């Protein structure tokens, strides 16, 4: 089901007469932008009632809204695919202040069932660790831009992802040695590894 930028009355009607009446049958939801998400949440709550929901796409969403949404998403028993497109107005710098929303993924001990994750924005290495710690069933991971952290990396906290077969990073800015340890610690059965643009400034000097 795709929810786009229609009037609030149309979204209210769609939620009450279509979605709520069929929430136990819905397999996927696509939200075109944050105003649509806000209107949707006024009339519907994403909870265990959506017991067949497997895929969610959040387009043009702010990190503030994600903080709230993650609490709902982690309650979905069959969610296997999550795609997030962050609003362009957000910039993610190396101190990670704008990425604190993703710590929410590690704020409770319940593991997510997500198998397909597409992070379409910048993310610091440490923040990615927080996500991976609570998505042990990942099979496909696509990342737009992985940024080097200014703090030391504790690779002992990185969990194994034995089901991960596809990893794509469009722009990887971490060092070659860190990336090598990262891949090794995942214990993944990778079939496809796609690293685009530059891996790091010193990767050509790696042995």
Secondary structure, DSSP 8 states (H G I E B T S, - for coil): -EE-S--HHHHHHHIIIIIGGGTTT--EEEE-SHHHHHHHHHH---STT-TT--EEEEEEE-HHHHHHHHHHHTT-TT--EEEEEE-TT----TT-GGGGGGGGGGSSS------EEEEEEEEEHHHHHHHHTT-TT--EEEEEEEE--SS---GGG----TT--EEEESSB-S-HHHHHHHHHHHT---SEEEE-S-S-TTGGG--
